[in-house]
Amino acid sequence: MPAVVGAIKVITVSSSSIFNVGDVYAMNPESYVKTFAGGGSFNTGNGIYIDLNRSTTIVRDTDNIDQPIVDEGGI
């Protein structure tokens, strides 16, 4: 069902967002992230004590594409 939309002021739209005005069948934002974390990462809680003593995170990523993003033509 069509809608009547008044004035819209868009200040900013981030790179992982979708902005649409009007009728739409499906909206599918996509975002891909690669995270590297060493020992002691992602800890939460009260009173955590971590002693890693020279901990090192070594990342060897020799490929250029991890997972290709394929446009499915808006399906």
Number of C-alpha atoms within 10 A of each C-alpha: 4 6 8 6 8 5 4 7 5 6 5 8 9 7 8 9 11 11 9 7 9 9 9 7 6 8 11 9 9 9 9 7 5 5 4 9 11 12 12 12 9 7 10 7 5 6 6 8 8 10 8 10 6 5 10 10 9 9 9 6 8 7 6 7 8 9 7 7 10 6 7 6 5 8 8
